[in-house]
Amino acid sequence: MSSIGLDPKRYGTHSMRRTKAAHIYKKTGNLRAVQLLLGHKKLESTVQYLGIEVDDALSISEQVEL
């Protein structure tokens, strides 16, 4: 058990990184921001990483003004 109460066998740094990215995307719908935060060069990599459909991601992303 870690010092914050999470079992390290269930919650590694990678799963926490993915979860954080998914929460930011769901809250903002800003796919480009998530791409930058993750350091992905290709938008397609971010879409695949988040496990979302490309059409859905682009539709949501286009609705967000920067």
C-alpha positions as CSV (number, residue, x, y, z in Angstrom):
1,M,0.0,0.0,0.0
2,S,1.4,3.4,-0.9
3,S,1.5,6.4,1.4
4,I,-1.7,7.8,-0.2
5,G,-3.6,4.6,0.2
6,L,-3.4,3.2,-3.3
7,D,-2.3,-0.3,-4.1
8,P,0.7,0.1,-6.5
9,K,-0.1,-3.2,-8.1
10,R,-3.4,-1.7,-9.3
11,Y,-2.4,2.0,-9.8
12,G,0.9,2.6,-11.6
13,T,2.2,5.9,-12.9
14,H,1.1,5.1,-16.4
15,S,-2.5,4.4,-15.5
16,M,-2.6,7.5,-13.4
17,R,-1.2,9.5,-16.4
18,R,-3.9,8.1,-18.7
19,T,-6.6,8.7,-16.1
20,K,-5.5,12.4,-15.6
21,A,-5.5,12.9,-19.4
22,A,-8.9,11.4,-19.8
23,H,-10.4,13.6,-17.1
24,I,-8.9,16.7,-18.7
25,Y,-10.3,15.7,-22.0
26,K,-13.8,14.9,-20.6
27,K,-13.9,18.2,-18.7
28,T,-12.6,20.5,-21.4
29,G,-13.2,18.6,-24.7
30,N,-9.8,20.2,-25.8
31,L,-8.0,17.4,-27.6
32,R,-5.2,19.7,-28.6
33,A,-4.4,20.6,-25.0
34,V,-4.3,17.0,-24.0
35,Q,-2.0,16.3,-26.9
36,L,0.4,19.0,-25.7
37,L,0.2,17.8,-22.1
38,L,1.1,14.3,-23.1
39,G,3.8,15.3,-25.5
40,H,2.3,13.5,-28.4
41,K,3.5,14.7,-31.9
42,K,0.4,13.3,-33.7
43,L,-3.2,13.9,-32.7
44,E,-4.0,10.4,-33.7
45,S,-1.7,9.1,-31.0
46,T,-3.6,11.1,-28.4
47,V,-7.0,9.8,-29.7
48,Q,-5.7,6.2,-29.5
49,Y,-4.2,6.8,-26.1
50,L,-7.5,8.1,-24.7
51,G,-9.4,5.3,-26.4
52,I,-11.9,7.5,-28.2
53,E,-13.3,7.6,-31.7
54,V,-11.5,10.0,-34.1
55,D,-14.8,11.5,-35.4
56,D,-16.1,12.1,-31.9
57,A,-12.8,13.7,-30.8
58,L,-12.7,16.0,-33.8
59,S,-16.3,17.0,-33.4
60,I,-15.8,17.9,-29.7
61,S,-12.5,19.6,-30.4
62,E,-14.1,21.8,-33.1
63,Q,-16.7,23.0,-30.6
64,V,-14.1,24.4,-28.2
65,E,-12.8,27.9,-29.0
66,L,-9.2,28.6,-28.2
